[in-house]
């Protein structure tokens, strides 16, 4: 989080607030779908239990009615003693039996016709008519069906029949005395199945898998086949249940009920989209609204990001310009908000900072000039006393030529160091002044020290300007410290050369014997030290301090072991020294 920018933080914040609500809504939708699914399945199971119970009750009533008619007097007499009875009585009994068959037919919506086959009279009586007797083959088939099938309802020649045969073929192989039949009204049963469903896309089935007959309501035959297969795969001990099937990438809910009495299965199926259609539509809109909400969150986050980040970035850029020294800028904000106040305060701050820097800069310049004057004043009496004593001794010796020469060099020397109108001089002026000082020192040393001076490189007509009295103290240091114990053979070398980058290198070397490595290291440390508590600023430290004040803290003197064995002091005047000083 610390390494993130404002935009991902804003986006993450909004997502942290919205995503939990999103998942809660999604979970509520899922729970609602599960609840609706369970309610629908429970409703399907309840409906199918009710209708199967109604069908069993109706069939059980018909079975009891059949059993009642088996012991009926008219049916018994017709099947036993009709040949010895008068014709009129037989006709009356046949009429009464037909009336009873008519009552049986009208007592149930699911009976298309009721029949009574009586072999002794050679007729099959109907509820309103009669037909020819059954053939022996048909009788044997009905007896075989009665023995082999568990269900009281048999499927024979495309008909669903409820048969009552006397005597019962399961216990006797004799020819039947009579057969009572109730033919089920299949269109009425299909209408009954259509009453179970609630929609055009629902369907129901009534079938017996052993007898291979099926009644259906609904036009989706592939679904009906899969539904029958689903019920067939369920364990036989499972009397009812529910589940889901899939066909052609569509899901269907299935509920079934098995009847032990009728040995039939009643199945109800319903497409899932009918159950969860509104919820699926709601879920679709939920995802659409979620996508729109996400886009709005991203857009809103980006808008806030622009509203906050762009003014901040503008201010950061302004601060960076201020860091680089640009104090002339002014930033403007067009909106009347908090950033306008910040921008205004920033502009006021820059103005005050610019004024403060100007005051500090002027104060520092004045302090540097004051310190330069103080350092320069330390040089003025440094060489004065010994020089006058030397001239005094030469005058006593009546050495007029050397007195003349010495006073000439001494006059040039003091004329240069007392010219306070400028703090800088050209290299030629500083070089000639140093040579005058070198001549005076040669006169004082009585030729025990050899001075070696190189040629000065050529410069532009205006010359290269350097601080005044910056080179002579280096030569003075060589005489006072490096060569003070030299009785003879002393060497001091003054060298000037141009470097490849255009800078001017000025160096002073000697062949003193007293410079140890420890002294050289201590001198280098003192020059490199930036401590401000060094009150003694004469000699090399004086020059080094002046160079640092004028050229910057990274400029100054460098010391090393010279080729003659003594000390080598070098300064480099950069070609862009004016620019560096301004910086």
C-alpha angles and dihedrals in degrees: 000000000000091000094049123102123232097266098058089042091054092045092048091049093053091045091050088054097044104035095067089052088047093053092043090054091046091050091048089051091050092047090048091050091049091048093049090046092052092046092050093047090048089049091050092049092047092050094048092048090051096049094044089050090051091050092048091049092051094046091046089054090051091049090053090049090052091051090050092052093049090070095040113134096226093050091046094049093046091051095043115027107012094118093062095045124091114266091241092056091048090052091050092050091048089051092050091049090051090051090053090049089050090052089051092050094048094044093072134040090213098062116090096180139355120213139184117198111199111181093194093065092034094232141111107217118213129194092263104006143013136240138196121294122270118262120248089248092055090048092051090049092052091048091050092049090050091054098044104039126077095198117084087220113073130193110227129162093344093309133110107225136186104207131192113185124188118234096031109246090216089068105026137038093204122119111269119262090210140343123217115203133186113191112210116233101237096189088053090049090050089050088050089053091049089056090062095061123076102197143036092251096050122090141188136203136199113190147149111219094198095052091038098228127131137182116201142188114199135048102243098099096171088057091049091053092050090046091053089048090050092053092045090056093055117098114268092234089060104094097185139003149141139232147145130267131189128215128166090355091303125115125222131189115225130197123181140182126197121211116213091189096054099024089229136128124224114200131187121189132184133182114250092229089061089056099040099023096111091043091049089050089049090048090051091051089045091058091045091051090045091055091047090048091050091050090048090049092051092046093046091047090050091048091052088043090056091043092054107021101050095054089044092049090049090052093047090053089050090051090051090053088051089051088054090053101261103139096159098080126106122192122210130200118199098201123079098234141105092292091061088059091047092049091049092050089047091054090048090049092050090049092051091044091051090050092046093049091049090052093046091046092051091046091050092048090050090048092049092049090049091050091047090053090049093049091046091050088057089064097052099072094031097090100022105091102047092045093055091048089052092052089047091055093048090050091052088051089051089235093158097170094054091042089054092047094044095049090048093054091040092053092049089048096052092040089059098045094046095051099104099167092099135027093209136058137182120268090248092055093048091044094051091047090053091049089053089052090047091053091052091050090049090054090050095047094052091228095301087124124055117216117211115192125183127213117273113241118245118262140192116282091261090048131215112291122219134168115288119254092014101125104037094065089059091057089044090054090054092054097043100043113011100042104023093107096042110114092183141344095049118157130200117179126195113195134180124183140161117242126215094259091054096258121137118236118202119184140175121202135181138180098230117158100210099070108109126186090250091054091048092051091047091050092048090050092051091050093048094045114103096201115139096205095080100117093175106080105163131121116359094358089053092055093041091052092050092050090050092050094048103035102026137266093290092060129076142091128329122203130201143150109290126226088250092058098255133084126314118199118189136182127186121207106205119226090233095043092132092057092045092052090051090052 
